[in-house]
Amino acid sequence: MPELPEVEVIRRDLLPLKGRRIETVEATDPDLFESPLTPDGAEDKFTGQKLLDIKRYGKYLAFQIAGGWLIFHPRMSGKVQFRDSPPGGADRSKLIFKFEGLTERRLYFTSLRRFTRFYWQSKQDLLAFEKFKGMGPDPFWPNYTWQNFKHGLLNRRSAVKTLLMNQKFIAGVGNIYASEACFRAGVDPRKKIPEIRRRTLKKLYRIIPKLLREAVAARGSSLEPATSATAYLDASSRPGRFKFYHRVYGREGEYCVDCGGRVKKIKQAGRSTYFCSSCQQ
Ligand SMILES: [Zn+2]
């Protein structure tokens, strides 16, 4: 599932499309379009419009035209690829944009497992989108401050790793980066918030944007081989390399990069957590 860095890589890849006019739009699969948006409505709204901006909040990607925003939530296996031919295999395109002046290349939105969603937001203020209202600060947005982070910790009783994945606390962090952040902050992922020292929480606060920036620089984490239909791919259909820089995630039984102990894997709230029991207390 793409997390903040993977969606950010796609956004940056697509920025050269800013200012281009959308010439034709093909939309299918009404189940993926959240009311009031429909495939026909999307075709009507976007045909002939200029793409004004592309932004990201949490794990959502947003495309601005004069009347508002198309908001794309990839969820499990959604992809956005800018290519000369339709992505093959079981990935069927749900939305296709053709841009003026570009003959072969099109923007293909695909969703293998059909959990992906498209939303329409008519207000120009992107953060007014109802799904964003209940979300915590995004580590790449100005609302990510120690003040807001600290405020989000109030009355929390859950394990730290589980809280990091809660989008109401922070927007954009999922299973991979929650495990990696706990390792880098030296905190046991099972530790409950009230048991964690303020110094460690502050370290966690500082480490998260740094970790996510490193992941963007390595173009995100693709866990499966690029040929797998569920693998994360960037807008050019290439996998990211950050997996090779993971210190704990996916490294069960391997040596810890810091102490030489073994990385452990446990289940927390139904998800796999990786950690080093000697480095993380
Ligand atoms: Zn260790």
Residues whose N, C-alpha, C, O or C-beta is under 5 A from the ligand:
A	BS01	ZN	C256 D258 C259 G260 G261 C276 S278 C279
